[in-house]
């Protein structure tokens, strides 16, 4: 037996299982279309006041340079290049 052929066989089996499962679901009438995006709700009353106050409070909020460096390090780890 060739090295790695067992893994190849298992990969092929997994693909066949996924394909057959998908075909069975389609035969049963499963809907695989994306769901439409709902409209953004309009905030009214106390919710609107609270949201507006939170936005105003965060506009002037400052973070330390150490916190900024920590956040940028995390960001750069996940950045798509």
C-alpha positions in Angstrom: 0.0 0.0 0.0 1.3 3.4 -1.0 2.0 5.9 1.8 -0.9 8.3 2.3 -3.3 6.3 0.2 -5.4 5.5 3.3 -5.9 9.3 3.8 -6.7 9.8 0.2 -9.3 7.0 0.4 -10.9 8.6 3.5 -10.9 12.0 1.8 -12.8 10.5 -1.1 -15.2 8.7 1.2 -15.9 12.0 3.0 -16.6 13.8 -0.2 -18.9 11.0 -1.4 -20.9 11.2 1.9 -21.2 15.0 1.6 -22.4 14.7 -2.0 -24.9 12.0 -1.2 -26.2 13.9 1.8 -26.6 17.1 -0.3 -28.4 15.1 -3.1 -30.7 13.5 -0.6 -31.6 16.9 0.9 -32.2 18.4 -2.6 -34.5 15.5 -3.5 -36.5 16.2 -0.3 -36.9 19.8 -1.5 -34.3 21.5 0.8 -33.8 25.2 0.0 -30.2 26.1 -0.3 -30.7 29.7 -1.5 -29.4 32.6 0.6 -32.0 34.2 2.8 -32.8 37.8 2.0 -31.3 40.5 4.2 -33.9 42.1 6.4 -34.4 45.9 6.5 -32.5 47.7 9.3 -35.0 48.6 12.0 -35.6 52.2 12.8 -34.8 53.1 16.4 -37.5 55.1 18.2 -38.0 56.5 21.7 -35.7 55.4 24.5 -33.8 53.1 22.2 -32.9 56.0 19.9 -31.9 58.2 22.8 -29.7 55.5 24.3 -28.1 54.7 20.9 -27.4 58.4 20.3 -25.9 58.8 23.8 -23.6 55.8 23.3 -22.4 57.1 20.0 -21.6 60.5 21.4 -19.8 59.0 24.4 -17.6 56.7 22.2 -16.7 59.6 19.8 -14.4 61.1 22.4 -13.2 57.9 24.1 -9.4 57.4 23.9 -7.4 54.3 24.4 -3.8 54.0 25.7 -1.0 53.4 23.2 -0.3 50.1 24.8 -3.9 49.0 24.2 -3.7 50.3 20.6 -0.5 48.3 20.0 -2.1 45.2 21.4 -5.1 45.6 19.2 -3.0 46.2 16.1 -0.9 43.1 16.8 -4.1 41.0 16.9 -5.4 42.7 13.8 -2.2 42.1 11.8 -2.3 38.4 12.8 -5.6 38.0 11.0 -5.0 40.5 8.2 -5.5 39.0 4.7 -2.4 39.6 2.6 
